[in-house]
Amino acid sequence: MKNLTKAALFLSLLIVAACGSTSQKVGDYELSNDASGLVADDSIAPALLFVRPNAPDLSTFDRFIVDPVSVRYDDPGVEKLSDSDLARMQNYFRDQVTSELRAAGKEVTTEPGENTMRISFTLSGIKAPSAVPNAAGVLVATSFSVGEVTIEAAFSDAELDEINAIVVDRSRGARFMNATPWSTWADVESSFDYWARGIGAAVKP
């Protein structure tokens, strides 16, 4: 698609904001959501974008439902994380998005209705090695990797129960940008922060 719809333009803004960490190629990825009726758009590569033609842009919605964040439990990386770590990750992301929506003057609700958009997130490809104390008692990462996470976001018209757009982005932390380089959790949470800010920016008129 050479000419982006308004929805795609606002989602492009979202991704630009979300990729403050290092955006990676998503690779061979199977969507968690049904993309029927959506059109693939490569304008924000390496992120994936699927948009319903002529869908309204995000700023036209006054109310938002932020679903509890889902996790692909069949993903190999999930097995290395405790239930408490996963819950922390899910709650943090949802809380950040909710906060940014409210800061943008939008109502956050749990009830579908007119001018209401539902945002649903699914996490996979999570890499967040724990930090352990060394002989001197200083926390160090268990590997030289940085935090990584793949985020799939579905934006749906809650009244019509119809998905308007799906965005998939894989973020990889940049250790030199990390205020606490021993903690790959900071990389993962940084990705959530950028997404939340991007959504806050995208919903403004």
N, C-alpha and C positions, 0 to 999 in steps of 0.2 A: 504494500500500500504506500503510494508516494505521498498522498495527502492524508495526514492523520486526522481522525475525528477529534472533537474536543475532549472526549474521554481519554484518548491516547495521549494527547498533549499533556493533560494533567497527570497521567500515570508516568509519562516521561519525566516530568518534574519530580515526581515521587522517587523514581529510581535514581535520578541525579543526586538527590539528597541522601538516598539510602546507601549509595555506594561511596561514602566517605572512607570506609575501609576499602580493601582491594577487591573489586568484583571479579569473579572467576567464571570461566566457561562452565555452564551447568552440565554439559555432557549428555549422556544417555539417560534422560529423565522421564519417568512416567507420571503424568499428572494425577493428583489425588482427586481433583474436581472434574466434572463433566464439561468439556469445551464445545459441546454441540452448539452450532449457531455462531460460534466465535471465529474470528479470522486471525491467523498468525501474522505478527508484525515484527520485523527484524530491526526496527529503528532504534531499539535500546540494547542491542547486543553488547556484551555477551549474555545479558539477562533475556529471559523469554517473556513475550507479551502476546496475549490473545485478547481481542476486543470484539464486542458485538457492534456491528455497523450502526452508526447513528445513535449510539447510546449516549445519554446525557452525561455531562461531566460531573465530577465529584462535588463541585461547589454548589450544585443545584439542590443537593440534599441537605435538609435541616436537622435530621435526626439520624443517629448511627447506633447500630447494634454491633458490639465487638464480642464475637463468640469466644468461649474458652479456647485457648491455643491448643491445637492438636499436635501429636507427635507420631511419626511413623515408628511403631514399636518393632517392626521387622527390619529396621535399619541396623546394621552391625554396630555403629557407633553408640546406639542407645544402650546396648548391653553393658557398656563400660561406665554408665552413669547410674547413680543411685536414684531411688524414687524421689528423695528430697531435693536432689540436684535438678531433676527434671521439673518438679513442681516449682522450684525457685525460678527456673528459666521461663516456664509458661506464665507464671503470675507476673514476673517482671515485665515481660513483653506486653502483655495485655494492659497492665497498669500504665505503662509509658504511652501506649497508643491512646488510651482513654483520657489521660491527662492532656495530651496534645490536642485532641478533639475538643475538649472543654475549653482549653486556652484559646482555640480558634472560634469560640462562640457557638459551638454546636452542642445539641442535646444528645446525651448518651442514654440509651434506653434499652429495655429488654423486650419491648413489644413492637411487632411489625405494624406498619401503618403508612399513611401517605407521606411522600418525601422522606422515606426512611431507607438507608442503605445498611446492609449487613456486611461486615468484614470478617472473613474467616481465614485464619492462618494455619499452615501445616509446616512443621519443622522436620528436617531430616539432615543426613550428612553431618551430624554434630561431632565436632572434635574439640574437646575441652579437657586436656590432661590435668590431673590434679597437681597442686604444688606440694612438695614434701620438704621437711627441714633437712639441711645438710649437717655435717659434723659440727659446724659453728652455730647451728640453730637457726640459720637463715633459710627462708623459704625459696626454693628454686623449682623450676619446671621439671617435670619428669622426662621431657624430651625437648628438642629444639623447635618443635612445631609451634605454630600459633593457632589460636582458636578459629574454627571454621563452622559455618552453618548454612544450610540451604533453606530459604524461606519461600513458600508458595502462598500467595495471597489471592483470595477470591473476593471480588466486589460484586454484591448482588442487590438488586432492587427487592427489598424485603416485602413490599406489598404484592409484587408480581411473582415473587419467588423465582427470579430469573437472574442468572449470572451475567453481568455486563462486561467483566474483564477478569483475567487471571494474569498475575505477574509472578515469575519465578526468578529469584536471584540467589547466587551463591557468593557469600562474602567471606573473605579471608583477612584476618587482622594483620596490620603492619606493626611489627614489634617496635620500630623506632617511633611510632605514634602512640604507643601504649604507655600510659602513665605508670602502670604497674607491670613491667615486662615479665615478671615471674608468674603472672596470673593470666592464663588463656581465657578464663571466665570474662576478663575485662574485654577481650576481643569479641566474644559472643555478645555480651551486653552492649558493646559499642555498636554492633550491627543493628540490634534492636532499637537503640537510641536514634540512629540515623533513619531507620524506617519510620519510627514514630514522628520524627520531625518532618520527614517528607510528606507523610499523610496530613499532618497539621497544615503544611504549606499548600497541599493540593486541594484541600477543602475550602480554602478561603476564596471569596468571590474575586 
